[in-house]
């Protein structure tokens, strides 16, 4: 018995140590590992949030510029056909160009196959001097409303404008220019005066845009212009 006492005491001590490790040390180690994982996840989340914060701060700083770009885009391709507004822009271009005669015949908006916008194919006729024709084309190019000139026919007045002449002299009396121009709207439902988005039935055409608009700006005079 005397010899077995130390051995039993040693075994008891080893068992007690194992029990201490199992019930006290291992759970604490697991908690430490879990805490490390949570800390790493928190650090990664902090990095993500900081990146998002910088992106939001950059967006806030660029907000005024972005807003101006959006407004310019909406003016170039408005949410409705806005034919009266389009006519006013073209009339102002005709006035600046000092043309003698201006006629605008808007077509019915046709939805694009993609469904994202509608195209308004229109006819424009102007009469005036060679230089007023150049000025009108420049005004059309710089018009706030986005447009695409599909074809141009230029001929001296009196020929009906049915054939395009190869060379037009700057000293000729008066010229007539006929154009097919496309304008655009993000209203994919089509129809003058329609509201954005799908609509049922046929939209009502505004009276001021229903018929071709003819505006003589000055009375043509049979004078010969110098080059």
For each residue, the residues with C-beta under 8 A, 3 or more apart:
1: 4 5
2: 5
3: 6 7
4: 1 7 8
5: 1 2 8 9
6: 3 9 10
7: 3 4 10 11
8: 4 5 11 12
9: 5 6 12 13
10: 6 7 13 14
11: 7 8 14 15
12: 8 9 15 16
13: 9 10 16 17
14: 10 11 17 18
15: 11 12 18 19
16: 12 13 19 20
17: 13 14 20 21
18: 14 15 21 22
19: 15 16 22 23
20: 16 17 23 24 25
21: 17 18 24 25 26
22: 18 19 25 26
23: 19 20 26 27
24: 20 21 27 28
25: 20 21 22 28 29
26: 21 22 23 29 30
27: 23 24 30 31
28: 24 25 31 32
29: 25 26 32 33
30: 26 27 33 34
31: 27 28 34 35
32: 28 29 35 36
33: 29 30 36 37
34: 30 31 37 38
35: 31 32 38 39
36: 32 33 39 40
37: 33 34 40 41
38: 34 35 41 42
39: 35 36 42 43
40: 36 37 43 44
41: 37 38 44 45
42: 38 39 45 46
43: 39 40 46 47
44: 40 41 47 48
45: 41 42 48 49
46: 42 43 49 50
47: 43 44 50 51
48: 44 45 51 52
49: 45 46 52 53
50: 46 47 53 54
51: 47 48 54 55
52: 48 49 55 56
53: 49 50 56 57
54: 50 51 57 58
55: 51 52 58 59
56: 52 53 59 60
57: 53 54 60 61
58: 54 55 61 62
59: 55 56 62 63 66
60: 56 57 63
61: 57 58
62: 58 59 65 66
63: 59 60 66 67
64: 67 68
65: 62 68 69
66: 59 62 63 69 70
67: 63 64 70 71
68: 64 65 71 72
69: 65 66 72 73
70: 66 67 73 74
71: 67 68 74 75
72: 68 69 75 76 144
73: 69 70 76 77
74: 70 71 77 78 79
75: 71 72 78 144 145
76: 72 73 144 145 146
77: 73 74 117 146 184 185 186
78: 74 75 81 82 85 145 185 186
79: 74 185 186 187 196
80: 185 187 193 194 195 196
81: 78 86 109 118 120 185 187 191 192 193 194
82: 78 85 86 185
83: 86 87 106 120 192 193 206 208 209
84: 87 88 206 208 209
85: 78 82 88 89 145
86: 81 82 83 89 90 106 120 145 183 209
87: 83 84 90 91 104 106 208 209 213
88: 84 85 91 92
89: 85 86 92 93 143 144 145
90: 86 87 93 94 102 104 124 140 143
91: 87 88 94 95 102 104 215
92: 88 89 95 96
93: 89 90 96 97 136 139 140 143
94: 90 91 97 99 102 126 136 139 215 217
95: 91 92 98 217
96: 92 93 135 139
97: 93 94 126 128 132 133 135 136 139
98: 95 128 132 135 217 218
99: 94 102 126 127 128 132 133 136 217
100: 127 128 132 174 216 217 218 219 220
101: 125 126 127 128 176 214 215 216 217 220
102: 90 91 94 99 124 125 126 214 215 216 217
103: 123 124 125 126 212 213 214 215
104: 87 90 91 122 123 124 212 213
105: 122 123 124 125 212 213
106: 83 86 87 120 122 183 192 209
107: 110 120 121 122 123
108: 120 190 191 192
109: 81 118 119 120 185 187 190 191 192 194
110: 107 118 119 120 121 190
111: 115 117 118 188 189 190
112: 115 116 117 118 119 188
113:
114: 117
115: 111 112 188
116: 112 186 188
117: 77 111 112 114 184 185 186 187 188
118: 81 109 110 111 112 184 185 186 187 188 189 190
119: 109 110 112 182 183 184
120: 81 83 86 106 107 108 109 110 182 183 184 185
121: 107 110 150 180 181 182
122: 104 105 106 107 180 181 182 183
123: 103 104 105 107 178 179 180 181 212
124: 90 102 103 104 105 178 179 180 181
125: 101 102 103 105 161 176 177 178 179
126: 94 97 99 101 102 103 132 133 136 176 177
127: 99 100 101 157 174 175 176 177 220
128: 97 98 99 100 101 132 133 136 174 175
129: 132 133 174 175 225
130: 133 134 168 169 170 172 175 225
131: 134 135 170
132: 97 98 99 100 126 128 129 135 136
133: 97 99 126 128 129 130 136 137 154 175 177
134: 130 131 137 138
135: 96 97 98 131 132 138 139
136: 93 94 97 99 126 128 132 133 139 140 177
137: 133 134 140 141 152
138: 134 135 141 142
139: 93 94 96 97 135 136 142 143
140: 90 93 136 137 143 147 149 181
141: 137 138
142: 138 139
143: 89 90 93 139 140 147
144: 72 75 76 89
145: 75 76 78 85 86 89 183
146: 76 77 183 184
147: 140 143 181 182 183 184
148: 181 182
149: 140 152 179 180 181
150: 121 179 180 181 182
151: 179 180
152: 137 149 164 177 178 179
153: 161 162 163 164 177 178 179
154: 133 161 164 165 168 175 176 177
155: 159 160 161 162 163 164 165 168 175 176
156: 159 165 168 172 173 174 175 176
157: 127 173 174 175 176 220
158:
159: 155 156 162 163 176
160: 155
161: 125 153 154 155 176 177 178
162: 153 155 159
163: 153 155 159
164: 152 153 154 155
165: 154 155 156 168
166:
167:
168: 130 154 155 156 165 172 175
169: 130 172
170: 130 131 225 227
171: 224 225 226 227
172: 130 156 168 169 175
173: 156 157 222 223 224 225
174: 100 127 128 129 156 157 220
175: 127 128 129 130 133 154 155 156 157 168 172
176: 101 125 126 127 154 155 156 157 159 161
177: 125 126 127 133 136 152 153 154 161
178: 123 124 125 152 153 161
179: 123 124 125 149 150 151 152 153
180: 121 122 123 124 149 150 151
181: 121 122 123 124 140 147 148 149 150
182: 119 120 121 122 147 148 150
183: 86 106 119 120 122 145 146 147
184: 77 117 118 119 120 146 147
185: 77 78 79 80 81 82 109 117 118 120
186: 77 78 79 116 117 118 196
187: 79 80 81 109 117 118 190 191 194 195 196 197
188: 111 112 115 116 117 118 197 198
189: 111 118 194 195 196 197 198 199 203
190: 108 109 110 111 118 187 194 203
191: 81 108 109 187 194 199 202 203 205
192: 81 83 106 108 109 203 204 205 206 209 210
193: 80 81 83 203 204 205 206
194: 80 81 109 187 189 190 191 199 203
195: 80 187 189 199
196: 79 80 186 187 189
197: 187 188 189
198: 188 189
199: 189 191 194 195 203
200:
201:
202: 191
203: 189 190 191 192 193 194 199
204: 192 193
205: 191 192 193 209 210
206: 83 84 192 193 209 210
207: 210
208: 83 84 87 213
209: 83 84 86 87 106 192 205 206 213
210: 192 205 206 207
211:
212: 103 104 105 123
213: 87 103 104 105 208 209
214: 101 102 103
215: 91 94 101 102 103
216: 100 101 102 219
217: 94 95 98 99 100 101 102
218: 98 100
219: 100 216
220: 100 101 127 157 174
221:
222: 173
223: 173
224: 171 173
225: 129 130 170 171 173
226: 171
227: 170 171
